Amino acid sequence: MSLHDDMFYGLPNLTFIDLSSNKLTRLSAKLFRMNKNLNNFIADNQNGSGLVLEDKLFADLRRLIKVSVSNCKITALPECLFAGATGITFIDFSSNKLQSLPEHLFRGLSNLRWLYLQDNELMRMLPDTLLQDAINLRVLHLCYNKLTMLNKHLLKSLRPLEKLHLEHNQLHMIDVDAFTSQTESLITLNLSHNSITLNEDDRDVFYSNEEINITSGIIFNTLNKVQYLDLSFNAIVKILDSFNSMKGLRTLDLSHNLITHIGYKDLLFPLPNIDLVNLESNKIAHLDFDRSRIETRHRLPKEILLANNPLNCDCMSYQLVTYLKAEPDSSKSFLLKGLQCAQPSKLFGLQPQDVQLEDLVCEIDTFSEFCPAECKCYKRAVDQCAIVNCNAANLTRVPIIHSPSNIGCNFIELHLAQNKLHYLSNAGEGWNFVRWLNVSNNSLGTLSAESLPEMLELLDVSSNQLTDIDAALIVKLNQSTLHNISLALNPWDCYCENQLLTFVVDNVARITDYYTLQCIDGKPINLATLKELCGTIILSRLYISVAVSMASVGCLLCIWLYAKFNLAIKVWLFRHNLLQWLVTEEHTDMNKRYDAFISYSHKDEDFVTKELLPRLESEELNFKICWHVRDFVPGEMIANEIAKAVEESRRTIIILSLNYIESMWSQMEFSTAYLQSLVDKHNRVIPIIYQDIGDINQLDPQLRAYLKTNTYVRWDDPWFWDKLHYAMPRKRRPKDVQTTDNMRMASVDKLNLPIIMTPPIK
């Protein structure tokens, strides 16, 4: 059915025409030649065989604003359909059968804002200049067509474009510059239900001028205003870095793609605006969520949908599980919504945060350099343990155990249950890395200490043929690291000398099957059985053990006290003439002439003559002292006399004061005494701090070093005389021997004496 050309001829002021739901097959170009005031034309849902629109149908209708001819089985549109109709803002040709569009169909339509071309049969790629003049277009619907390519020219002029719908096409090629003009305008971009991959051979690929361009992925990162991006139902295999650069993004839909792995950084966005990331129905087996980066939690999306993914809760999910366990309970299910374990089967349906960390294991390839061919091996993430499962493998010998470092682990959990082992052998470089050893249900008749790994923590030898254990094995079992032992279901021979009984009674907490442990005759192995078999023997041993323990504690206490109060104890013993052998002098001092030489500054002579010298030479102490005033030979060089006095004295007493430190002769005497101590390999210097000498660190280096490494006596110490007496040599001269070989001399000022030959004093 078609309309007569003059149907609207006499209606020049007609502004609105609605011909919807008829059976129109053709609209003539002359139909509206007299209707220059027409604003809206609607002819949707024509039920005929197909509507044909003649060329220039809407030509020169400058007041025409809206044209809607949807669902009319239109197969083609003439190029000059809208010639001169520059006021059009709305065009709807959706749900027709258009396979292509003329290159200049929308020429001059600079006011066009809404264009609906969805649900047609548009194929491959639209003409480059199709939308060249539609510079104010806001909404463009091209969904439900058969487009395969989107070049860089089609949208170039559409700077204000806000919504672009390209879903349900066959797009697989999008030019890297396709959206360059929409950087600051595009808000909604729907590319779902296409064939977009953006990746080939594990490389990010994009297209430029219909050629593959391998790049870092900049196709979306310039779209600063996009809030909704839908890429669901495509063939995308990874989350692109460019998604993280979209500053205005609030919803990202990547559901029903082929993504296999996502990391924590893939979900970090520049601003905390994003509400939702949909990753449902992908191929995600692992999520790399590192717990150490929880502080960036505020940059994660508020909700991440992950239902219907084949999550493998193995050792590679350890970071994810620990991350979720650290999250508050209120946010665990909200953050990663719908996430459930799909593998392994024993964890199927569990939420990751409900999985025990010990259950997160990965199987190790039997062809690796670690796993024995007869066994299955796993890696447990929580403690970096290598699990070697050789249960029920019909083994007659222990397989070679390799070092766990080959697979990045620290120790081994070895399962050898239900085999035919008659003995254990130290097999392979990894044997001493075994901490858990299960050899239950075998035929072990003996168990030696040498056959067990060095760092064993758990041992299960239940259900074997063991009858007793020797002393060496008891020592091994008593090592501190071994805290779980299983011994039941063995034919244990219970008699008093079998050390197993005592070991079991003393280690109840470490024996996991203690309450089922029995002798071969059925008696329980416990304290009652031990008393019955051993009687008073055990009590005697117990008493002896307690006595030895107490004696050991007493000895240790005495040693500690002696080490802490060494000097005080020796001084006290010496004062009371007890244990003098502790302080015996060496025989090398027997021929020394003097007991001590006193080195001091002449300014401190009052202290020496009135306090120190009288007491040391008193009848009580009776030491022979070399005093330079009295005992130096007149006429000799002073330096020689100092050296001679030090060499002939068992001790050199240094009177340390500020005067001493400033005296050249005093420093010479100290150096001489110090060097003599080094030669004799015996500590002969007794420093007495007579007055405050200030900061030790400011002293002469040699004196400073000596004071820091040796003990000294302080004049203001209440124990001064006792400590000094203790430091002096032990051998006394006879009481009737004269104090000195020289007659008393006047005081000599050592500070001002020149180093010359002094004349003898008559």
C-alpha positions in Angstrom: 0.0 0.0 0.0 1.3 3.5 -0.9 0.0 7.0 -0.2 -1.2 9.3 -2.9 1.2 12.1 -3.7 -1.4 14.8 -2.9 -2.6 13.3 0.3 -1.2 16.2 2.5 -1.3 18.8 -0.3 -3.9 21.0 1.2 -2.4 21.0 4.7 0.4 23.5 4.6 0.5 24.1 8.4 0.7 20.4 9.2 3.4 19.8 11.9 2.9 16.2 13.0 2.3 13.1 11.0 2.0 9.6 12.4 1.5 6.7 10.0 2.5 3.9 12.3 1.2 0.4 12.3 0.0 0.3 8.6 1.0 -1.7 5.6 2.8 1.0 3.7 5.2 -0.1 1.0 6.3 3.2 -0.5 6.5 6.9 0.5 6.8 9.2 -2.5 9.3 12.1 -2.7 6.3 14.4 -3.5 4.3 13.5 -0.4 5.5 16.4 1.7 6.3 19.0 -0.9 3.7 21.4 0.5 4.2 20.6 4.2 7.1 22.9 5.0 6.0 23.3 8.6 6.3 19.6 9.3 8.1 18.9 12.7 7.5 15.2 13.4 7.1 12.3 11.1 6.5 8.8 12.5 5.8 5.7 10.5 6.9 2.9 12.7 5.8 -0.7 12.5 4.7 -1.1 8.9 3.4 -4.6 8.3 3.8 -4.8 4.6 6.4 -6.5 2.5 8.9 -3.7 3.0 8.8 0.0 3.0 10.6 2.0 0.3 11.5 5.6 1.0 12.1 7.6 -2.2 15.0 9.9 -2.6 14.6 13.4 -1.2 11.5 12.4 0.7 12.4 14.8 3.5 14.3 17.3 1.3 14.2 20.9 2.3 11.9 20.3 5.3 13.9 22.7 7.4 11.5 22.6 10.4 11.5 18.9 10.5 12.9 17.8 13.9 12.1 14.1 14.3 11.9 11.2 11.9 11.1 7.7 13.1 10.6 4.9 10.7 11.5 1.8 12.7 10.5 -1.8 12.2 9.4 -1.3 8.6 11.6 -3.9 6.8 13.5 -1.1 5.0 16.4 -2.6 3.0 18.0 0.6 1.6 18.0 4.4 2.1 18.6 6.9 -0.7 21.6 9.2 -0.4 19.6 12.5 -0.6 16.8 11.4 1.7 17.5 14.3 4.1 18.9 16.9 1.7 18.4 20.3 3.1 16.5 19.2 6.2 19.1 20.7 8.4 16.9 21.1 11.5 16.5 17.4 12.2 17.7 16.4 15.7 16.2 12.8 16.0 16.4 9.9 13.5 15.3 6.4 14.1 15.7 3.6 11.5 16.0 0.8 14.0 14.7 -2.7 13.5 14.9 -2.7 9.7 16.9 -4.7 7.2 19.5 -2.2 6.2 22.8 -3.7 5.1 24.6 -0.5 4.2 24.2 3.2 4.3 25.0 5.8 1.7 28.2 7.7 2.4 26.5 11.2 2.5 23.1 10.1 4.0 23.4 12.5 6.9 25.2 15.4 5.0 24.4 18.8 6.5 22.6 17.4 9.5 24.6 19.5 12.0 21.7 19.6 14.5 21.3 15.8 14.7 21.5 14.7 18.3 19.9 11.2 18.5 20.5 8.6 15.8 19.1 5.0 16.2 20.3 2.4 13.7 20.2 -0.6 15.9 18.8 -4.0 14.9 19.6 -3.9 11.3 21.9 -5.9 9.1 24.7 -3.3 8.7 27.8 -5.2 7.6 31.5 -4.9 8.1 32.4 -1.2 8.4 30.3 2.0 8.0 31.6 4.7 5.5 34.3 7.0 6.9 32.3 10.2 6.2 28.8 9.0 7.1 28.7 11.1 10.3 31.1 13.8 9.2 28.5 16.7 9.5 26.7 15.4 12.6 28.9 17.5 14.8 26.3 17.8 17.6 25.4 14.1 17.9 24.9 13.0 21.5 23.5 9.5 21.2 24.4 6.8 18.6 22.9 3.3 18.6 24.5 0.9 16.2 23.9 -2.3 18.2 22.4 -5.5 16.9 24.1 -5.3 13.5 26.9 -7.2 11.8 29.7 -4.7 12.0 33.2 -6.1 12.2 35.4 -3.0 12.2 35.4 0.4 13.7 37.8 2.7 12.0 39.3 6.0 13.2 37.3 8.2 10.9 33.7 7.3 11.7 33.4 9.1 15.0 36.1 11.8 14.3 33.6 14.7 14.1 31.4 13.6 17.0 33.1 15.5 19.8 30.0 15.9 22.0 29.0 12.2 21.7 27.9 11.0 25.1 26.4 7.5 24.5 27.7 5.0 22.0 26.0 1.5 21.7 27.8 -1.1 19.6 26.7 -4.2 21.4 25.7 -7.3 19.6 27.8 -6.9 16.5 30.7 -8.9 15.2 33.4 -6.4 16.1 36.9 -7.7 16.4 38.9 -4.8 15.0 38.8 -1.4 16.7 41.2 1.3 15.6 43.4 2.6 18.3 42.3 6.1 17.5 38.6 5.3 17.1 37.6 7.3 20.3 40.2 10.1 20.2 37.5 12.8 19.7 35.4 11.6 22.6 38.0 12.1 25.3 36.0 14.6 27.3 32.4 13.8 26.3 31.7 10.1 26.1 29.9 8.8 29.2 28.5 5.4 28.1 30.3 2.9 25.8 28.7 -0.5 25.2 30.8 -3.0 23.2 29.3 -6.2 24.7 28.5 -9.3 22.6 31.2 -8.8 20.0 34.4 -10.7 19.2 36.9 -8.3 20.7 40.1 -9.9 22.0 42.7 -7.1 22.3 45.3 -9.8 22.6 47.2 -12.2 20.3 49.9 -14.6 21.4 49.9 -13.2 24.9 50.6 -9.7 23.6 48.3 -6.6 23.7 47.3 -5.8 20.2 45.3 -3.0 18.7 44.6 -1.8 15.2 45.7 1.2 13.3 44.6 1.6 9.7 43.2 -1.9 9.7 46.7 -3.3 10.6 47.7 -5.0 13.8 49.6 -2.7 16.2 51.3 -4.2 19.2 51.2 -1.5 21.9 50.8 -1.1 25.6 47.0 -0.5 25.3 45.9 3.0 24.9 42.5 2.4 23.2 40.4 3.4 26.3 42.8 5.3 28.6 42.0 8.7 27.0 38.3 8.4 27.7 38.3 10.5 30.9 34.5 10.9 31.2 33.3 7.4 30.5 31.3 6.2 33.5 29.9 2.9 32.1 32.0 0.6 29.9 30.5 -2.7 28.9 32.8 -5.3 27.3 30.9 -8.4 28.4 30.5 -11.4 26.1 33.7 -10.9 24.1 37.0 -12.8 23.9 39.1 -10.7 26.2 41.8 -12.7 28.1 43.2 -10.1 30.5 42.4 -6.8 32.2 44.1 -4.0 30.3 46.2 -1.4 32.0 44.2 1.3 30.1 41.1 0.5 32.3 43.0 1.7 35.3 43.6 5.1 33.6 39.9 5.9 33.0 39.4 8.6 35.6 35.6 8.8 35.6 34.8 5.1 35.4 32.1 3.9 37.7 31.0 0.6 36.2 33.2 -1.9 34.2 31.5 -5.0 32.8 34.0 -7.7 31.7 31.7 -10.7 32.4 31.5 -13.6 30.0 35.0 -13.2 28.6 38.1 -15.5 28.7 40.0 -13.9 31.5 42.0 -16.5 33.4 43.9 -14.5 36.0 43.6 -11.2 37.7 46.0 -9.4 40.1 45.6 -6.9 42.8 47.0 -4.1 40.6 44.5 -4.9 37.9 41.7 -3.6 40.2 43.4 -0.5 41.5 41.9 2.6 40.0 43.2 6.2 40.2 40.2 7.5 42.1 37.8 5.8 44.6 34.8 6.4 42.3 34.3 3.0 40.7 31.3 1.2 42.1 31.3 -2.1 40.2 33.6 -4.4 38.3 31.8 -7.4 36.8 34.0 -10.4 36.1 31.4 -13.1 36.3 31.5 -16.1 34.0 35.1 -15.8 33.0 37.9 -18.5 33.3 39.5 -17.0 36.4 41.3 -19.7 38.2 43.6 -17.5 40.3 43.4 -14.0 41.9 46.7 -12.5 43.0 45.8 -10.5 46.0 48.9 -9.6 48.1 48.0 -9.0 51.7 51.0 -6.7 52.1 49.3 -4.1 49.9 46.0 -3.8 51.9 46.7 -0.2 52.6 45.5 0.6 49.0 42.1 -0.9 49.8 40.4 2.5 49.2 41.3 2.3 45.5 39.6 -1.0 45.0 36.1 -1.1 43.5 33.3 -1.1 46.0 32.0 -4.3 44.5 33.6 -7.0 42.4 31.4 -9.7 40.9 33.1 -13.0 40.4 30.4 -15.7 40.3 30.7 -18.6 37.9 34.5 -18.6 37.7 36.5 -21.9 38.1 38.5 -20.6 41.1 41.3 -23.0 42.0 41.8 -22.8 45.8 45.4 -24.1 45.7 48.7 -22.7 46.9 48.5 -19.9 44.3 45.4 -18.6 46.1 47.3 -18.2 49.4 47.6 -14.5 49.1 43.9 -14.1 48.2 42.8 -16.2 51.2 45.0 -14.4 53.7 43.9 -11.1 52.3 40.2 -12.0 52.8 40.8 -13.4 56.2 42.4 -10.0 57.1 39.4 -8.1 55.9 36.5 -7.2 58.3 33.7 -9.7 58.3 31.3 -7.1 56.9 33.2 -6.5 53.7 34.4 -10.0 52.8 31.5 -11.1 50.8 30.7 -7.6 49.6 34.1 -7.0 48.1 34.4 -10.2 46.1 30.8 -11.1 45.6 29.9 -14.6 44.4 33.5 -16.0 44.6 33.6 -19.7 45.4 36.1 -22.5 45.1 35.6 -24.7 42.1 38.7 -26.8 42.7 39.9 -29.0 44.3 36.8 -31.1 44.8 37.0 -31.2 48.6 36.8 -27.4 48.7 34.1 -27.0 46.1 31.5 -24.4 47.0 33.5 -22.9 49.8 34.1 -19.1 49.9 37.9 -18.5 49.9 37.9 -16.8 53.3 36.4 -20.0 54.8 39.2 -22.2 53.5 41.9 -23.3 56.0 45.3 -22.1 54.9 46.7 -25.7 55.4 44.4 -26.9 52.6 45.9 -24.6 50.0 48.3 -26.9 48.1 49.5 -27.3 44.6 50.4 -30.6 42.9 54.0 -30.9 41.7 54.7 -32.5 38.4 56.1 -36.0 38.8 58.6 -35.2 36.0 60.1 -32.4 38.1 63.5 -32.9 39.7 62.0 -33.3 43.1 59.1 -35.7 43.2 59.9 -39.5 43.2 58.2 -41.4 40.4 56.3 -43.6 42.8 54.8 -40.7 44.7 52.5 -37.7 44.3 54.0 -34.4 45.6 52.4 -31.1 46.6 53.5 -27.7 47.7 51.8 -26.1 50.7 52.0 -22.3 50.7 51.3 -21.5 54.4 54.6 -22.9 55.6 56.4 -23.6 52.4 56.2 -27.3 52.9 56.8 -29.9 50.2 54.4 -32.9 50.8 55.6 -36.2 49.4 52.8 -38.7 49.4 54.0 -42.3 48.8 51.2 -44.0 50.7 50.1 -47.4 49.4 52.7 -47.4 46.7 53.8 -51.0 47.3 57.3 -49.8 48.3 59.9 -52.1 49.8 62.5 -49.3 50.3 62.4 -45.6 51.0 62.6 -43.6 47.7 65.3 -41.0 47.0 64.2 -37.8 48.7 65.5 -34.6 47.0 66.1 -31.2 48.6 62.9 -29.2 49.0 64.8 -26.1 47.8 64.5 -27.4 44.3 60.8 -26.3 44.4 61.2 -23.3 46.7 60.2 -25.1 49.9 61.8 -25.2 53.4 61.0 -28.7 54.6 59.3 -32.0 53.8 56.2 -33.8 55.0 56.8 -37.5 54.0 54.0 -40.1 53.9 55.1 -43.7 53.6 52.1 -45.4 55.2 50.7 -48.7 53.9 53.8 -50.0 52.2 56.1 -53.0 52.8 59.1 -51.3 54.5 61.2 -53.5 56.8 63.6 -50.7 57.7 64.2 -47.0 57.3 67.2 -45.7 55.3 68.7 -42.3 55.0 67.8 -41.7 51.4 68.9 -38.6 49.4 70.0 -35.1 50.2 66.5 -34.1 51.3 66.2 -36.7 54.0 67.3 -34.4 56.8 64.8 -31.8 55.6 61.9 -34.2 56.6 60.0 -32.8 59.6 56.9 -34.9 59.4 57.4 -38.6 58.8 54.6 -41.1 58.6 55.6 -44.8 58.3 52.6 -46.4 59.9 51.2 -49.7 58.6 54.5 -51.1 57.4 56.7 -54.0 58.7 59.4 -52.1 60.6 61.0 -54.5 63.1 63.7 -52.1 64.3 64.1 -48.4 64.5 67.5 -46.8 64.9 68.3 -43.2 65.8 70.6 -42.9 62.8 67.8 -43.7 60.4 65.6 -40.7 61.6 65.9 -37.2 60.0 67.7 -34.7 62.1 65.0 -32.0 62.4 62.0 -34.3 62.9 58.9 -32.8 64.5 56.3 -35.5 63.9 56.8 -39.3 63.8 54.2 -41.9 63.2 55.5 -45.5 63.5 52.1 -47.1 64.6 51.0 -50.4 63.2 54.5 -51.9 62.6 56.4 -54.8 64.3 58.4 -52.8 66.8 59.1 -54.5 70.2 61.5 -52.2 72.0 63.7 -49.2 71.6 67.4 -48.6 72.6 69.0 -45.8 74.5 70.2 -43.9 71.4 66.7 -43.8 70.0 65.4 -42.5 73.3 67.9 -39.6 73.1 66.6 -39.0 69.5 63.0 -39.1 70.6 63.7 -36.7 73.4 65.0 -34.0 71.2 63.1 -30.8 71.6 61.8 -30.5 68.1 59.9 -33.8 68.1 56.5 -32.9 69.6 54.2 -35.5 68.1 54.9 -39.3 68.3 52.5 -42.2 67.4 53.6 -45.6 68.7 50.4 -47.7 69.1 49.5 -51.0 67.5 53.1 -52.4 67.8 53.9 -55.7 69.7 55.8 -53.9 72.4 57.6 -56.2 74.8 57.0 -54.7 78.3 59.7 -55.4 80.9 61.4 -53.1 83.4 64.7 -52.7 81.3 62.7 -51.7 78.2 63.3 -47.9 78.1 60.1 -47.5 76.2 58.0 -47.7 79.4 59.8 -44.8 81.1 59.8 -42.7 78.0 56.1 -43.1 77.5 55.3 -42.2 81.1 57.6 -39.1 80.9 56.2 -37.9 77.6 52.4 -38.4 77.8 51.8 -35.0 76.2 53.9 -35.8 73.1 52.5 -39.2 72.4 49.3 -38.7 70.4 48.0 -42.2 70.8 49.0 -42.7 74.4 45.5 -43.9 75.5 45.6 -46.8 73.0 49.2 -47.7 73.6 49.5 -51.4 74.8 52.0 -54.1 75.5 51.9 -57.3 73.5 50.0 -58.9 76.4 47.3 -56.2 76.2 48.4 -54.2 79.3 48.3 -50.5 78.8 51.7 -48.8 78.8 51.3 -46.3 81.6 52.6 -45.4 85.1 50.7 -48.3 86.8 52.3 -50.9 84.5 55.7 -49.3 85.0 55.3 -49.5 88.8 54.1 -53.1 88.6 57.1 -54.2 86.5 59.8 -52.2 88.2 58.7 -51.9 91.8 61.1 -50.1 94.1 63.7 -49.8 91.4 61.9 -46.9 89.8 61.5 -45.1 93.2 65.2 -45.4 93.9 66.0 -44.0 90.5 63.5 -41.3 91.0 65.1 -40.2 94.3 68.6 -40.3 92.8 67.4 -38.3 89.9 65.9 -35.7 92.2 69.1 -35.5 94.3 71.4 -35.2 91.2 69.1 -32.5 89.9 69.2 -30.5 93.1 73.0 -30.9 93.3 73.3 -29.7 89.7 71.2 -26.7 90.5 73.4 -25.9 93.5 76.6 -26.2 91.5 75.2 -24.0 88.7 74.2 -21.4 91.3 77.6 -21.4 92.9 79.3 -21.0 89.5 76.9 -18.1 88.6 77.6 -16.4 92.0 81.4 -16.8 91.6 81.3 -15.5 88.0 79.2 -12.4 89.0 81.1 -11.6 92.3 84.5 -13.0 91.5 86.6 -10.1 92.9 84.6 -9.6 96.0 84.7 -13.3 96.9 88.5 -13.5 96.4 89.1 -10.4 98.5 86.9 -11.8 101.3 88.7 -15.1 101.2 92.1 -13.5 101.2 91.1 -11.2 104.1 90.1 -14.3 106.2 93.1 -16.4 105.1 90.9 -18.9 103.3 91.6 -20.8 100.1 94.9 -19.0 99.6 95.7 -21.3 96.6 93.2 -19.2 94.6 95.6 -16.2 94.7 99.1 -17.8 94.5 101.8 -15.7 92.9 103.8 -17.0 89.9 107.4 -18.3 90.6 108.7 -15.7 88.1 108.4 -13.0 90.8 110.4 -14.8 93.5 113.7 -12.9 92.7 112.1 -9.4 92.4 113.7 -6.9 94.9 110.6 -4.9 95.7 106.9 -5.8 96.3 105.8 -2.5 94.6 107.1 0.7 93.1 104.9 3.8 93.7 104.4 6.1 90.7 102.9 9.5 91.6 103.0 13.3 91.0 105.1 15.3 93.5 101.9 17.3 94.1 100.2 14.2 95.6 103.2 13.4 97.9 101.2 14.1 101.1 98.9 11.2 100.3 101.8 8.8 99.6 103.9 9.7 102.7 101.0 10.1 105.2 98.5 7.4 104.0 99.8 4.9 101.5 103.5 4.3 102.3 103.1 4.0 106.1 100.2 1.5 105.8 101.9 -0.7 103.1 105.2 -0.9 105.1 103.4 -1.3 108.4 103.9 -4.5 110.5 100.4 -5.6 109.5 101.1 -5.6 105.7 104.9 -5.6 105.7 105.5 -4.9 102.0 108.8 -3.8 100.6 108.1 -0.6 98.7 110.4 1.2 96.2 110.0 4.9 96.8 112.0 7.1 94.5 112.8 9.7 97.1 114.5 7.1 99.2 115.5 4.3 96.9 116.8 5.8 93.7 120.6 5.8 93.5 122.0 9.3 93.4 124.0 10.3 90.3 122.1 7.9 88.0 119.9 8.9 85.0 116.3 9.2 86.2 115.0 7.3 83.1 117.3 4.3 83.9 116.3 4.4 87.6 112.6 4.3 86.6 113.1 1.4 84.3 115.1 -0.4 87.0 112.6 0.2 89.7 109.7 -1.1 87.5 111.7 -4.2 86.5 112.7 -5.0 90.1 109.1 -4.6 91.4 106.3 -7.1 91.4 103.8 -4.3 91.2 103.7 -0.7 90.1 101.1 1.4 92.0 99.8 4.3 89.9 98.3 7.2 91.9 95.9 8.6 89.3 95.0 12.3 89.6 94.8 15.3 87.4 98.3 16.1 88.6 99.6 12.7 87.5 98.0 13.1 84.1 99.8 16.4 83.5 103.2 15.1 84.7 105.7 13.9 82.0 107.6 11.7 84.4 104.4 10.1 85.6 103.5 9.2 82.0 107.0 7.7 81.5 106.6 5.6 84.6 103.2 4.3 83.5 104.5 3.4 80.0 107.5 1.6 81.5 105.3 -0.4 83.9 102.8 -1.2 81.1 105.5 -2.5 78.8 107.0 -4.6 81.5 103.6 -6.2 82.1 103.5 -7.1 78.4 107.0 -8.6 78.6 106.3 -10.6 81.7 102.8 -11.5 80.4 101.5 -10.7 83.9 99.3 -7.8 85.0 101.6 -5.7 87.3 100.0 -2.3 87.3 97.6 -1.3 90.1 95.8 2.0 89.3 94.5 3.9 92.3 92.1 6.7 91.4 93.0 9.2 94.0 90.7 12.0 92.8 88.3 12.7 89.9 90.2 12.5 86.7 87.4 13.6 84.4 86.4 11.9 81.1 88.5 8.8 80.6 88.1 9.2 76.8 90.2 12.4 76.9 93.2 10.6 78.5 96.4 9.4 76.9 95.5 6.6 74.5 97.6 4.0 76.3 96.3 4.9 79.7 92.7 5.2 78.4 92.9 1.7 76.9 94.3 0.2 80.1 91.6 1.6 82.3 88.9 0.4 80.0 90.2 -3.2 80.0 91.4 -3.6 83.6 90.0 -3.1 87.1 91.3 -0.3 89.3 90.9 0.8 93.0 89.3 4.0 94.2 90.5 5.8 97.3 87.0 6.5 98.4 86.0 2.8 98.3 85.2 1.5 101.8 87.0 -1.7 100.8 90.1 0.2 99.5 92.7 -1.4 101.7 91.3 -4.9 101.3 91.2 -4.6 97.5 94.7 -3.1 97.4 96.1 -5.8 99.7 94.5 -8.4 97.4 96.1 -6.9 94.3 99.6 -6.8 95.9 101.9 -9.8 95.6 101.2 -12.7 98.0 104.8 -13.4 99.2 105.7 -11.2 102.2 109.3 -10.4 103.1 110.3 -11.4 106.6 109.3 -9.0 109.3 112.9 -8.4 110.6 114.2 -7.3 107.2 114.9 -3.6 106.9 112.4 -1.6 104.8 115.0 -0.2 102.3 118.6 -0.6 101.3 119.1 3.2 101.0 118.9 5.9 103.6 116.0 8.4 103.5 116.2 11.3 101.1 114.5 14.6 100.8 111.6 14.9 98.5 112.5 15.2 94.9 110.3 17.1 92.4 110.4 14.8 89.4 108.5 17.3 87.3 111.5 19.8 87.2 114.5 17.4 87.1 116.5 17.5 83.8 117.5 14.2 82.3 121.2 14.5 83.3 123.6 12.6 85.5 122.8 13.7 89.1 125.7 14.1 91.5 125.8 11.6 94.4 124.6 12.8 97.7 127.0 12.3 100.4 
